Amino acid sequence: MRRWNGWGEDAITYPLPETAAQYLETLVGAGLRLEDASLEHVLANIPVSRLSSYPRLSTDPEDRLRHARGQSLPDWIALRSGRVGVFPDGVAYPACDEDVRSMLDYARSTGTRLIPYGGGTSVVGHINPLPGGAPVLTLDLSRLNHLLDLDETSQLATFEAGITGPEIEKRLNARGYTLGHFPQSFEYSTLGGWIAARSSGQQSYYYGRIESLFAGGHVETPLGALELPPHPASAAGPDLRQVILGSEGRLGIITRAIVRVRPLPEEESFQAFFFHDWESGAAAVREIAQAGLKLSMLRLSNALETTTTLALSGKEGLVEWAKRGLSFLRYDEERCLLIAGFTAEKKDKAAREQFAATREVIRAHGGLWTGTPIGKMWKKSRFLTPYLRNTLWERGYALDTLETAVPWSSVLPTAEETQKVIREGLADPSTGSGQGIGERVLVFAHLSHVYKDGAGIYVTYLFRRADDPSASLRASPDETLRRWQALKGAASRVIVAHGGTISHQHGVGLDHAPYLTAEKGELGMQLLEAARRTFDPQGVLNPGKLLED
Ligand SMILES: Cc1cc2nc3c(=O)[nH]c(=O)nc-3n(C[C@H](O)[C@H](O)[C@H](O)COP(=O)(O)OP(=O)(O)OC[C@H]3O[C@@H](n4cnc5c(N)ncnc54)[C@H](O)[C@@H]3O)c2cc1C
């Protein structure tokens, strides 16, 4: 069963090797094993639902709890401390367009607010109900999970939008095709959620981000249906598909999506390279992108991420090899790991040439090719790594990530300054209530997605959860939250100051909404608000997300 207060299936754990635990202790101090609230405790405190009974609507407390929060760090703090605050009053499970329309009518006629829910993997508060007078109904779209059509001639597949990543791939792979959209949340996130939050998969360098995979679909809005035909291209005015992409459940409910698929690749490998330092690695990946070499992934870790990845892998031999072998070859403390994905429809000369040309660019920047062992390890754990967050939390550490994208000329300074304010964010007495003073933060980064004109910067940070010896669970959720707010706020301000987007792939939700005007401008915000009013004049859908209202 899926965990109610963390990531993933109950039965799967990601152990933290003892050497890795010592590594973290040296960097940020020993974590405290603070107790979490129990499921029974949280269930016992859920308020009575304000909704009247209706077909396909559940007011079961556990259903409501399991749809109350997503996967952001504030969500974790709320769930683990049992201080969830607001719950949806009910959860409905529509199975067709007509059910969705009926729920929209119900919401409009009863003054209920409606939250579309895909896989609930949002990391920015997208699916959280907000306090207020109106009852809240969460619309769980998991029953909309069918492949409706595969047009092999056009390489277009039509799916119901509540289908998850593994189900999409299972159905397409059986017919020799793939969508190739692999966000790290692949296990639970859904096609509709990817479109609504403008998601990016790990191999989007080859397959494209969701906006280039999304060819059309069907949206149910409070005022009626919106059909989005799958035109391969169109000059008929602004493209309405772009209005739905990133709409975060504010404009309507995507019930079906037509996506561009490809034949399964014959060739795929993930190769590892080391650079002497981050600057030469960044120069190499920029050159590869600008030369138009056809890889599927370029993931360049900075030095601290490289060391931490190897330490957390628990593979002593690998750590030792990096220390001795790589150091012997003068890839010292500043060494940076690049994992490069090579994906090609045909295992042919053209694929070999792309690989050879890439190696040549990397070699010219001082890079060292080490073959596939590290890449295989990465591939094996690519969807397992989020489980480590559970283990870290239980050992007293809070972990979060944030991301942006900027033009190449700003990549290095933005990455550096974002990490600096996080690294120093809890050292300043003014950012904590006493316990924050002198806290160390482990922060590192990688370039996650590269483009001809810039790159996505992905930052991971870890700090200690706060202790309160006088509290029954000894945890201090308020102080842990304050620490997060200090770090996240400082990093977001740096991103905005550098002209970066507030999100390259996670979306806006609640947490990024305060920074959106800086990116879109007042007039741009008015346009978004006007679209929202046009589709949903009564403000039924997902209030407070994307647009602050
Ligand atoms: C461990 C982890 C790793 C992640 N890695 C990545 C990554 O690599 N790349 C990436 O892009 N993101 C990543 N994310 C973020 C998250 O998975 C994405 O934002 C994803 O697109 C959310 O999909 P979901 O189905 O879970 O949507 P939800 O979280 O359920 O909803 C997200 C938003 O979409 C709306 N929505 C959902 N379905 C519909 C629909 N059918 N119609 C209208 N609106 C809808 C919701 O109302 C909400 O506003 C990660 C998250 C976690 C927890």
The ligand as an SDF file (V2000), in Angstrom:
LIG
                    3D

 53 58  0  0  0  0  0  0  0  0999 V2000
    9.9060   12.3120   -5.8240 C   0  0  0  0  0  0  0  0  0  0  0  0
    9.3940   13.2540   -6.8650 C   0  0  0  0  0  0  0  0  0  0  0  0
   10.0860   13.3960   -8.0480 C   0  0  0  0  0  0  0  0  0  0  0  0
    9.6100   14.2780   -9.0250 C   0  0  0  0  0  0  0  0  0  0  0  0
   10.2770   14.3700  -10.2060 N   0  0  0  0  0  0  0  0  0  0  0  0
    9.7850   15.1410  -11.2030 C   0  0  0  0  0  0  0  0  0  0  0  0
   10.4330   15.1950  -12.4600 C   0  0  0  0  0  0  0  0  0  0  0  0
   11.4400   14.5230  -12.6970 O   0  0  0  0  0  0  0  0  0  0  0  0
    9.8950   15.9730  -13.4180 N   0  0  0  0  0  0  0  0  0  0  0  0
    8.7430   16.6890  -13.1960 C   0  0  0  0  0  0  0  0  0  0  0  0
    8.2670   17.3520  -14.1060 O   0  0  0  0  0  0  0  0  0  0  0  0
    8.1340   16.6900  -11.9980 N   0  0  0  0  0  0  0  0  0  0  0  0
    8.5990   15.9300  -11.0040 C   0  0  0  0  0  0  0  0  0  0  0  0
    7.9650   15.8970   -9.7900 N   0  0  0  0  0  0  0  0  0  0  0  0
    6.7880   16.7410   -9.5650 C   0  0  0  0  0  0  0  0  0  0  0  0
    5.4390   16.0850   -9.9510 C   0  0  0  0  0  0  0  0  0  0  0  0
    5.5850   14.7020  -10.1010 O   0  0  0  0  0  0  0  0  0  0  0  0
    4.9070   16.7030  -11.2360 C   0  0  0  0  0  0  0  0  0  0  0  0
    4.4850   18.0400  -10.9790 O   0  0  0  0  0  0  0  0  0  0  0  0
    3.7630   15.9380  -11.8910 C   0  0  0  0  0  0  0  0  0  0  0  0
    3.4710   16.5410  -13.1190 O   0  0  0  0  0  0  0  0  0  0  0  0
    2.4850   15.8920  -11.0450 C   0  0  0  0  0  0  0  0  0  0  0  0
    1.6440   14.8940  -11.5890 O   0  0  0  0  0  0  0  0  0  0  0  0
    0.4660   14.2550  -10.7200 P   0  0  0  0  0  0  0  0  0  0  0  0
   -0.3100   13.3670  -11.6110 O   0  0  0  0  0  0  0  0  0  0  0  0
    0.9900   13.6610   -9.4860 O   0  0  0  0  0  0  0  0  0  0  0  0
   -0.3980   15.5440  -10.4160 O   0  0  0  0  0  0  0  0  0  0  0  0
   -0.9570   16.0800   -9.0310 P   0  0  0  0  0  0  0  0  0  0  0  0
    0.1470   16.2920   -8.0940 O   0  0  0  0  0  0  0  0  0  0  0  0
   -2.0890   15.2340   -8.5940 O   0  0  0  0  0  0  0  0  0  0  0  0
   -1.5320   17.4930   -9.5060 O   0  0  0  0  0  0  0  0  0  0  0  0
   -0.6720   18.5030   -9.9750 C   0  0  0  0  0  0  0  0  0  0  0  0
   -1.5320   19.6500  -10.5540 C   0  0  0  0  0  0  0  0  0  0  0  0
   -2.1630   19.2070  -11.7320 O   0  0  0  0  0  0  0  0  0  0  0  0
   -3.5880   19.3070  -11.6300 C   0  0  0  0  0  0  0  0  0  0  0  0
   -4.1290   18.1590  -12.3380 N   0  0  0  0  0  0  0  0  0  0  0  0
   -3.7960   16.8550  -12.1850 C   0  0  0  0  0  0  0  0  0  0  0  0
   -4.4680   16.0950  -13.0640 N   0  0  0  0  0  0  0  0  0  0  0  0
   -5.2480   16.9310  -13.7750 C   0  0  0  0  0  0  0  0  0  0  0  0
   -6.1700   16.7630  -14.8400 C   0  0  0  0  0  0  0  0  0  0  0  0
   -6.4240   15.5650  -15.3820 N   0  0  0  0  0  0  0  0  0  0  0  0
   -6.8150   17.8610  -15.3330 N   0  0  0  0  0  0  0  0  0  0  0  0
   -6.5550   19.0890  -14.8220 C   0  0  0  0  0  0  0  0  0  0  0  0
   -5.6870   19.3080  -13.8370 N   0  0  0  0  0  0  0  0  0  0  0  0
   -5.0440   18.2430  -13.3150 C   0  0  0  0  0  0  0  0  0  0  0  0
   -3.8880   19.3410  -10.1540 C   0  0  0  0  0  0  0  0  0  0  0  0
   -5.1060   20.0190   -9.8730 O   0  0  0  0  0  0  0  0  0  0  0  0
   -2.6730   20.0840   -9.6340 C   0  0  0  0  0  0  0  0  0  0  0  0
   -2.8650   21.4680   -9.7750 O   0  0  0  0  0  0  0  0  0  0  0  0
    8.4200   15.0440   -8.7890 C   0  0  0  0  0  0  0  0  0  0  0  0
    7.7270   14.8840   -7.5800 C   0  0  0  0  0  0  0  0  0  0  0  0
    8.2110   13.9970   -6.6270 C   0  0  0  0  0  0  0  0  0  0  0  0
    7.4410   13.8230   -5.3540 C   0  0  0  0  0  0  0  0  0  0  0  0
  1  2  1  0
  2  3  1  0
  2 52  2  0
  3  4  2  0
  4  5  1  0
  4 50  1  0
  5  6  2  0
  6  7  1  0
  6 13  1  0
  7  8  2  0
  7  9  1  0
  9 10  1  0
 10 11  2  0
 10 12  1  0
 12 13  2  0
 13 14  1  0
 14 15  1  0
 14 50  1  0
 15 16  1  0
 16 17  1  0
 16 18  1  0
 18 19  1  0
 18 20  1  0
 20 21  1  0
 20 22  1  0
 22 23  1  0
 23 24  1  0
 24 25  2  0
 24 26  1  0
 24 27  1  0
 27 28  1  0
 28 29  2  0
 28 30  1  0
 28 31  1  0
 31 32  1  0
 32 33  1  0
 33 34  1  0
 33 48  1  0
 34 35  1  0
 35 36  1  0
 35 46  1  0
 36 37  1  0
 36 45  1  0
 37 38  2  0
 38 39  1  0
 39 40  1  0
 39 45  2  0
 40 41  1  0
 40 42  2  0
 42 43  1  0
 43 44  2  0
 44 45  1  0
 46 47  1  0
 46 48  1  0
 48 49  1  0
 50 51  2  0
 51 52  1  0
 52 53  1  0
M  END
$$$$
